[in-house]
Each structure stands twice: as C-alpha cells, then as structure tokens.
Amino acid sequence: MPDKTLTCKDCGAEFIFSEGEQNFFAEKGFDSDPVRCPQCRKARKAQRQNHNHRNYDR
C-alpha cells in the first residue's frame, strides 16, 4: 500500500497519508481516508475540547 497525497478540506494544503497511517486507520476500522491535514485535525480537536469545557462550566 503506497503513500497517498491528499488535500485538506479546511486549508487546501496537500499532505501525505503514509502507509503506516493507512494501516493504523484500517486496524481501527476507519473506512475512509482523512479529510483534514494533521495541523487542521489538531486544531479541530482543540476547538472541540474548548467547546466541551465551556459546556461543563454552566
């Protein structure tokens, strides 16, 4: 399974989806390739965590 070059749906940057990452995704049962680059995935995760913390403060 060769590396794949994908395009991030958020920032439009190209990123490599390596063979190792593809195997990891397959082991976890994920059927599709990632749609965001690692930087945008990290930013989105942080945004979700901040949103969840605000909801607990109510």
HTML snippet that shows the backbone in 3Dmol.js (N, CA, C, O; Angstrom):
<script src="https://3Dmol.org/build/3Dmol-min.js"></script>
<div id="view" style="width:600px;height:400px;position:relative"></div>
<script>
const pdb = `
ATOM      1  N   MET A   1       0.854  -1.174   0.000  1.00  0.00           N
ATOM      2  CA  MET A   1       0.000   0.000   0.000  1.00  0.00           C
ATOM      3  C   MET A   1       0.906   1.246   0.000  1.00  0.00           C
ATOM      4  O   MET A   1       1.529   1.547   1.018  1.00  0.00           O
ATOM      5  N   PRO A   2       0.983   1.951  -1.097  1.00  0.00           N
ATOM      6  CA  PRO A   2       1.860   3.132  -1.172  1.00  0.00           C
ATOM      7  C   PRO A   2       1.277   4.343  -0.425  1.00  0.00           C
ATOM      8  O   PRO A   2       0.079   4.407  -0.151  1.00  0.00           O
ATOM      9  N   ASP A   3       2.159   5.295  -0.106  1.00  0.00           N
ATOM     10  CA  ASP A   3       1.717   6.550   0.494  1.00  0.00           C
ATOM     11  C   ASP A   3       0.745   7.247  -0.460  1.00  0.00           C
ATOM     12  O   ASP A   3       0.844   7.096  -1.677  1.00  0.00           O
ATOM     13  N   LYS A   4      -0.191   8.010   0.103  1.00  0.00           N
ATOM     14  CA  LYS A   4      -1.147   8.775  -0.703  1.00  0.00           C
ATOM     15  C   LYS A   4      -0.954  10.257  -0.410  1.00  0.00           C
ATOM     16  O   LYS A   4      -0.684  10.649   0.725  1.00  0.00           O
ATOM     17  N   THR A   5      -1.097  11.072  -1.449  1.00  0.00           N
ATOM     18  CA  THR A   5      -1.120  12.520  -1.275  1.00  0.00           C
ATOM     19  C   THR A   5      -2.573  12.957  -1.294  1.00  0.00           C
ATOM     20  O   THR A   5      -3.291  12.741  -2.270  1.00  0.00           O
ATOM     21  N   LEU A   6      -2.998  13.584  -0.185  1.00  0.00           N
ATOM     22  CA  LEU A   6      -4.377  14.030  -0.046  1.00  0.00           C
ATOM     23  C   LEU A   6      -4.405  15.542   0.104  1.00  0.00           C
ATOM     24  O   LEU A   6      -3.381  16.159   0.395  1.00  0.00           O
ATOM     25  N   THR A   7      -5.574  16.140  -0.094  1.00  0.00           N
ATOM     26  CA  THR A   7      -5.757  17.578   0.050  1.00  0.00           C
ATOM     27  C   THR A   7      -6.714  17.848   1.210  1.00  0.00           C
ATOM     28  O   THR A   7      -7.808  17.286   1.272  1.00  0.00           O
ATOM     29  N   CYS A   8      -6.288  18.712   2.121  1.00  0.00           N
ATOM     30  CA  CYS A   8      -7.089  19.066   3.298  1.00  0.00           C
ATOM     31  C   CYS A   8      -8.326  19.853   2.876  1.00  0.00           C
ATOM     32  O   CYS A   8      -8.233  20.785   2.076  1.00  0.00           O
ATOM     33  N   LYS A   9      -9.487  19.472   3.418  1.00  0.00           N
ATOM     34  CA  LYS A   9     -10.722  20.172   3.057  1.00  0.00           C
ATOM     35  C   LYS A   9     -10.838  21.525   3.753  1.00  0.00           C
ATOM     36  O   LYS A   9     -11.621  22.368   3.316  1.00  0.00           O
ATOM     37  N   ASP A  10     -10.071  21.756   4.832  1.00  0.00           N
ATOM     38  CA  ASP A  10     -10.144  23.027   5.543  1.00  0.00           C
ATOM     39  C   ASP A  10      -9.180  24.064   4.974  1.00  0.00           C
ATOM     40  O   ASP A  10      -9.594  25.176   4.647  1.00  0.00           O
ATOM     41  N   CYS A  11      -7.897  23.714   4.853  1.00  0.00           N
ATOM     42  CA  CYS A  11      -6.897  24.707   4.443  1.00  0.00           C
ATOM     43  C   CYS A  11      -6.421  24.540   3.001  1.00  0.00           C
ATOM     44  O   CYS A  11      -5.760  25.428   2.463  1.00  0.00           O
ATOM     45  N   GLY A  12      -6.751  23.408   2.370  1.00  0.00           N
ATOM     46  CA  GLY A  12      -6.373  23.193   0.984  1.00  0.00           C
ATOM     47  C   GLY A  12      -4.950  22.702   0.780  1.00  0.00           C
ATOM     48  O   GLY A  12      -4.522  22.513  -0.358  1.00  0.00           O
ATOM     49  N   ALA A  13      -4.206  22.491   1.868  1.00  0.00           N
ATOM     50  CA  ALA A  13      -2.820  22.029   1.750  1.00  0.00           C
ATOM     51  C   ALA A  13      -2.789  20.540   1.423  1.00  0.00           C
ATOM     52  O   ALA A  13      -3.659  19.779   1.847  1.00  0.00           O
ATOM     53  N   GLU A  14      -1.778  20.139   0.665  1.00  0.00           N
ATOM     54  CA  GLU A  14      -1.571  18.723   0.414  1.00  0.00           C
ATOM     55  C   GLU A  14      -0.805  18.126   1.583  1.00  0.00           C
ATOM     56  O   GLU A  14       0.069  18.770   2.163  1.00  0.00           O
ATOM     57  N   PHE A  15      -1.145  16.880   1.922  1.00  0.00           N
ATOM     58  CA  PHE A  15      -0.428  16.172   2.974  1.00  0.00           C
ATOM     59  C   PHE A  15      -0.318  14.702   2.603  1.00  0.00           C
ATOM     60  O   PHE A  15      -1.104  14.184   1.809  1.00  0.00           O
ATOM     61  N   ILE A  16       0.669  14.043   3.191  1.00  0.00           N
ATOM     62  CA  ILE A  16       0.923  12.633   2.905  1.00  0.00           C
ATOM     63  C   ILE A  16       0.188  11.768   3.921  1.00  0.00           C
ATOM     64  O   ILE A  16       0.308  11.969   5.130  1.00  0.00           O
ATOM     65  N   PHE A  17      -0.564  10.817   3.419  1.00  0.00           N
ATOM     66  CA  PHE A  17      -1.202   9.785   4.229  1.00  0.00           C
ATOM     67  C   PHE A  17      -0.340   8.545   4.048  1.00  0.00           C
ATOM     68  O   PHE A  17      -0.486   7.800   3.079  1.00  0.00           O
ATOM     69  N   SER A  18       0.565   8.340   5.006  1.00  0.00           N
ATOM     70  CA  SER A  18       1.598   7.310   4.845  1.00  0.00           C
ATOM     71  C   SER A  18       1.025   5.899   4.922  1.00  0.00           C
ATOM     72  O   SER A  18      -0.096   5.680   5.381  1.00  0.00           O
ATOM     73  N   GLU A  19       1.814   4.976   4.467  1.00  0.00           N
ATOM     74  CA  GLU A  19       1.422   3.573   4.510  1.00  0.00           C
ATOM     75  C   GLU A  19       1.156   3.141   5.954  1.00  0.00           C
ATOM     76  O   GLU A  19       0.197   2.415   6.215  1.00  0.00           O
ATOM     77  N   GLY A  20       1.995   3.580   6.888  1.00  0.00           N
ATOM     78  CA  GLY A  20       1.804   3.247   8.289  1.00  0.00           C
ATOM     79  C   GLY A  20       0.504   3.808   8.840  1.00  0.00           C
ATOM     80  O   GLY A  20      -0.205   3.132   9.585  1.00  0.00           O
ATOM     81  N   GLU A  21       0.190   5.053   8.472  1.00  0.00           N
ATOM     82  CA  GLU A  21      -1.065   5.669   8.912  1.00  0.00           C
ATOM     83  C   GLU A  21      -2.262   4.925   8.308  1.00  0.00           C
ATOM     84  O   GLU A  21      -3.276   4.728   8.977  1.00  0.00           O
ATOM     85  N   GLN A  22      -2.138   4.517   7.051  1.00  0.00           N
ATOM     86  CA  GLN A  22      -3.214   3.775   6.405  1.00  0.00           C
ATOM     87  C   GLN A  22      -3.467   2.457   7.138  1.00  0.00           C
ATOM     88  O   GLN A  22      -4.617   2.067   7.343  1.00  0.00           O
ATOM     89  N   ASN A  23      -2.390   1.775   7.533  1.00  0.00           N
ATOM     90  CA  ASN A  23      -2.533   0.522   8.276  1.00  0.00           C
ATOM     91  C   ASN A  23      -3.186   0.771   9.632  1.00  0.00           C
ATOM     92  O   ASN A  23      -4.048   0.002  10.057  1.00  0.00           O
ATOM     93  N   PHE A  24      -2.781   1.842  10.312  1.00  0.00           N
ATOM     94  CA  PHE A  24      -3.366   2.195  11.604  1.00  0.00           C
ATOM     95  C   PHE A  24      -4.865   2.464  11.455  1.00  0.00           C
ATOM     96  O   PHE A  24      -5.666   1.962  12.243  1.00  0.00           O
ATOM     97  N   PHE A  25      -5.243   3.249  10.453  1.00  0.00           N
ATOM     98  CA  PHE A  25      -6.659   3.551  10.219  1.00  0.00           C
ATOM     99  C   PHE A  25      -7.435   2.260   9.959  1.00  0.00           C
ATOM    100  O   PHE A  25      -8.540   2.086  10.472  1.00  0.00           O
ATOM    101  N   ALA A  26      -6.857   1.349   9.160  1.00  0.00           N
ATOM    102  CA  ALA A  26      -7.518   0.084   8.844  1.00  0.00           C
ATOM    103  C   ALA A  26      -7.697  -0.760  10.104  1.00  0.00           C
ATOM    104  O   ALA A  26      -8.748  -1.374  10.291  1.00  0.00           O
ATOM    105  N   GLU A  27      -6.677  -0.796  10.973  1.00  0.00           N
ATOM    106  CA  GLU A  27      -6.765  -1.558  12.221  1.00  0.00           C
ATOM    107  C   GLU A  27      -7.864  -1.017  13.133  1.00  0.00           C
ATOM    108  O   GLU A  27      -8.516  -1.778  13.848  1.00  0.00           O
ATOM    109  N   LYS A  28      -8.064   0.293  13.105  1.00  0.00           N
ATOM    110  CA  LYS A  28      -9.089   0.919  13.940  1.00  0.00           C
ATOM    111  C   LYS A  28     -10.482   0.816  13.323  1.00  0.00           C
ATOM    112  O   LYS A  28     -11.469   1.197  13.954  1.00  0.00           O
ATOM    113  N   GLY A  29     -10.568   0.305  12.096  1.00  0.00           N
ATOM    114  CA  GLY A  29     -11.860   0.121  11.453  1.00  0.00           C
ATOM    115  C   GLY A  29     -12.365   1.328  10.696  1.00  0.00           C
ATOM    116  O   GLY A  29     -13.535   1.370  10.313  1.00  0.00           O
ATOM    117  N   PHE A  30     -11.501   2.324  10.470  1.00  0.00           N
ATOM    118  CA  PHE A  30     -11.912   3.500   9.705  1.00  0.00           C
ATOM    119  C   PHE A  30     -11.945   3.140   8.230  1.00  0.00           C
ATOM    120  O   PHE A  30     -10.970   2.615   7.694  1.00  0.00           O
ATOM    121  N   ASP A  31     -13.063   3.420   7.575  1.00  0.00           N
ATOM    122  CA  ASP A  31     -13.253   3.023   6.185  1.00  0.00           C
ATOM    123  C   ASP A  31     -12.763   4.058   5.174  1.00  0.00           C
ATOM    124  O   ASP A  31     -12.495   3.721   4.021  1.00  0.00           O
ATOM    125  N   SER A  32     -12.644   5.322   5.604  1.00  0.00           N
ATOM    126  CA  SER A  32     -12.278   6.357   4.639  1.00  0.00           C
ATOM    127  C   SER A  32     -10.980   7.046   5.041  1.00  0.00           C
ATOM    128  O   SER A  32     -10.552   6.983   6.194  1.00  0.00           O
ATOM    129  N   ASP A  33     -10.375   7.693   4.081  1.00  0.00           N
ATOM    130  CA  ASP A  33      -9.149   8.446   4.309  1.00  0.00           C
ATOM    131  C   ASP A  33      -9.464   9.719   5.083  1.00  0.00           C
ATOM    132  O   ASP A  33     -10.595  10.203   5.031  1.00  0.00           O
ATOM    133  N   PRO A  34      -8.488  10.270   5.799  1.00  0.00           N
ATOM    134  CA  PRO A  34      -8.729  11.530   6.496  1.00  0.00           C
ATOM    135  C   PRO A  34      -8.989  12.653   5.493  1.00  0.00           C
ATOM    136  O   PRO A  34      -8.470  12.629   4.377  1.00  0.00           O
ATOM    137  N   VAL A  35      -9.793  13.634   5.897  1.00  0.00           N
ATOM    138  CA  VAL A  35     -10.111  14.748   5.008  1.00  0.00           C
ATOM    139  C   VAL A  35      -9.389  16.027   5.423  1.00  0.00           C
ATOM    140  O   VAL A  35      -9.406  17.022   4.698  1.00  0.00           O
ATOM    141  N   ARG A  36      -8.748  15.990   6.610  1.00  0.00           N
ATOM    142  CA  ARG A  36      -8.008  17.158   7.113  1.00  0.00           C
ATOM    143  C   ARG A  36      -6.546  16.786   7.330  1.00  0.00           C
ATOM    144  O   ARG A  36      -6.223  15.648   7.671  1.00  0.00           O
ATOM    145  N   CYS A  37      -5.676  17.760   7.127  1.00  0.00           N
ATOM    146  CA  CYS A  37      -4.251  17.565   7.376  1.00  0.00           C
ATOM    147  C   CYS A  37      -4.024  17.448   8.885  1.00  0.00           C
ATOM    148  O   CYS A  37      -4.895  17.830   9.667  1.00  0.00           O
ATOM    149  N   PRO A  38      -2.875  16.930   9.302  1.00  0.00           N
ATOM    150  CA  PRO A  38      -2.623  16.788  10.746  1.00  0.00           C
ATOM    151  C   PRO A  38      -2.778  18.095  11.529  1.00  0.00           C
ATOM    152  O   PRO A  38      -3.282  18.075  12.652  1.00  0.00           O
ATOM    153  N   GLN A  39      -2.358  19.221  10.964  1.00  0.00           N
ATOM    154  CA  GLN A  39      -2.468  20.501  11.667  1.00  0.00           C
ATOM    155  C   GLN A  39      -3.926  20.891  11.867  1.00  0.00           C
ATOM    156  O   GLN A  39      -4.300  21.341  12.950  1.00  0.00           O
ATOM    157  N   CYS A  40      -4.747  20.727  10.849  1.00  0.00           N
ATOM    158  CA  CYS A  40      -6.167  21.074  10.959  1.00  0.00           C
ATOM    159  C   CYS A  40      -6.903  20.088  11.863  1.00  0.00           C
ATOM    160  O   CYS A  40      -7.822  20.482  12.581  1.00  0.00           O
ATOM    161  N   ARG A  41      -6.512  18.809  11.840  1.00  0.00           N
ATOM    162  CA  ARG A  41      -7.120  17.842  12.764  1.00  0.00           C
ATOM    163  C   ARG A  41      -6.816  18.235  14.202  1.00  0.00           C
ATOM    164  O   ARG A  41      -7.693  18.181  15.064  1.00  0.00           O
ATOM    165  N   LYS A  42      -5.565  18.635  14.461  1.00  0.00           N
ATOM    166  CA  LYS A  42      -5.164  19.043  15.813  1.00  0.00           C
ATOM    167  C   LYS A  42      -5.940  20.288  16.253  1.00  0.00           C
ATOM    168  O   LYS A  42      -6.420  20.356  17.385  1.00  0.00           O
ATOM    169  N   ALA A  43      -6.060  21.271  15.354  1.00  0.00           N
ATOM    170  CA  ALA A  43      -6.786  22.495  15.674  1.00  0.00           C
ATOM    171  C   ALA A  43      -8.262  22.206  15.928  1.00  0.00           C
ATOM    172  O   ALA A  43      -8.855  22.769  16.847  1.00  0.00           O
ATOM    173  N   ARG A  44      -8.853  21.337  15.124  1.00  0.00           N
ATOM    174  CA  ARG A  44     -10.269  20.997  15.289  1.00  0.00           C
ATOM    175  C   ARG A  44     -10.494  20.258  16.607  1.00  0.00           C
ATOM    176  O   ARG A  44     -11.491  20.497  17.289  1.00  0.00           O
ATOM    177  N   LYS A  45      -9.579  19.366  16.967  1.00  0.00           N
ATOM    178  CA  LYS A  45      -9.686  18.644  18.232  1.00  0.00           C
ATOM    179  C   LYS A  45      -9.619  19.621  19.409  1.00  0.00           C
ATOM    180  O   LYS A  45     -10.405  19.513  20.350  1.00  0.00           O
ATOM    181  N   ALA A  46      -8.689  20.567  19.358  1.00  0.00           N
ATOM    182  CA  ALA A  46      -8.557  21.562  20.427  1.00  0.00           C
ATOM    183  C   ALA A  46      -9.821  22.407  20.519  1.00  0.00           C
ATOM    184  O   ALA A  46     -10.275  22.733  21.616  1.00  0.00           O
ATOM    185  N   GLN A  47     -10.384  22.757  19.378  1.00  0.00           N
ATOM    186  CA  GLN A  47     -11.612  23.558  19.354  1.00  0.00           C
ATOM    187  C   GLN A  47     -12.765  22.790  20.005  1.00  0.00           C
ATOM    188  O   GLN A  47     -13.545  23.369  20.762  1.00  0.00           O
ATOM    189  N   ARG A  48     -12.876  21.497  19.715  1.00  0.00           N
ATOM    190  CA  ARG A  48     -13.929  20.671  20.321  1.00  0.00           C
ATOM    191  C   ARG A  48     -13.735  20.563  21.825  1.00  0.00           C
ATOM    192  O   ARG A  48     -14.700  20.634  22.586  1.00  0.00           O
ATOM    193  N   GLN A  49     -12.482  20.390  22.260  1.00  0.00           N
ATOM    194  CA  GLN A  49     -12.207  20.274  23.696  1.00  0.00           C
ATOM    195  C   GLN A  49     -12.542  21.574  24.411  1.00  0.00           C
ATOM    196  O   GLN A  49     -13.105  21.540  25.505  1.00  0.00           O
ATOM    197  N   ASN A  50     -12.213  22.711  23.827  1.00  0.00           N
ATOM    198  CA  ASN A  50     -12.543  24.005  24.430  1.00  0.00           C
ATOM    199  C   ASN A  50     -14.052  24.177  24.523  1.00  0.00           C
ATOM    200  O   ASN A  50     -14.556  24.685  25.525  1.00  0.00           O
ATOM    201  N   HIS A  51     -14.774  23.763  23.499  1.00  0.00           N
ATOM    202  CA  HIS A  51     -16.231  23.859  23.493  1.00  0.00           C
ATOM    203  C   HIS A  51     -16.819  22.995  24.604  1.00  0.00           C
ATOM    204  O   HIS A  51     -17.745  23.421  25.293  1.00  0.00           O
ATOM    205  N   ASN A  52     -16.294  21.790  24.784  1.00  0.00           N
ATOM    206  CA  ASN A  52     -16.797  20.895  25.824  1.00  0.00           C
ATOM    207  C   ASN A  52     -16.532  21.458  27.215  1.00  0.00           C
ATOM    208  O   ASN A  52     -17.376  21.325  28.101  1.00  0.00           O
ATOM    209  N   HIS A  53     -15.385  22.079  27.419  1.00  0.00           N
ATOM    210  CA  HIS A  53     -15.077  22.662  28.719  1.00  0.00           C
ATOM    211  C   HIS A  53     -16.033  23.819  29.042  1.00  0.00           C
ATOM    212  O   HIS A  53     -16.419  23.990  30.198  1.00  0.00           O
ATOM    213  N   ARG A  54     -16.408  24.592  28.062  1.00  0.00           N
ATOM    214  CA  ARG A  54     -17.344  25.692  28.290  1.00  0.00           C
ATOM    215  C   ARG A  54     -18.707  25.154  28.719  1.00  0.00           C
ATOM    216  O   ARG A  54     -19.368  25.751  29.569  1.00  0.00           O
ATOM    217  N   ASN A  55     -19.130  24.039  28.141  1.00  0.00           N
ATOM    218  CA  ASN A  55     -20.429  23.465  28.494  1.00  0.00           C
ATOM    219  C   ASN A  55     -20.450  22.949  29.930  1.00  0.00           C
ATOM    220  O   ASN A  55     -21.495  22.982  30.580  1.00  0.00           O
ATOM    221  N   TYR A  56     -19.322  22.476  30.431  1.00  0.00           N
ATOM    222  CA  TYR A  56     -19.262  21.988  31.809  1.00  0.00           C
ATOM    223  C   TYR A  56     -19.300  23.121  32.827  1.00  0.00           C
ATOM    224  O   TYR A  56     -19.694  22.913  33.975  1.00  0.00           O
ATOM    225  N   ASP A  57     -18.898  24.303  32.419  1.00  0.00           N
ATOM    226  CA  ASP A  57     -18.841  25.437  33.338  1.00  0.00           C
ATOM    227  C   ASP A  57     -20.221  26.031  33.627  1.00  0.00           C
ATOM    228  O   ASP A  57     -20.347  26.874  34.515  1.00  0.00           O
ATOM    229  N   ARG A  58     -21.224  25.625  32.920  1.00  0.00           N
ATOM    230  CA  ARG A  58     -22.565  26.201  33.081  1.00  0.00           C
ATOM    231  C   ARG A  58     -23.258  25.659  34.309  1.00  0.00           C
ATOM    232  O   ARG A  58     -24.394  26.038  34.595  1.00  0.00           O
TER     233      ARG A  58
END
`;
const viewer = $3Dmol.createViewer("view");
viewer.addModel(pdb, "pdb");
viewer.setStyle({}, {cartoon: {color: "spectrum"}});
viewer.zoomTo();
viewer.render();
</script>
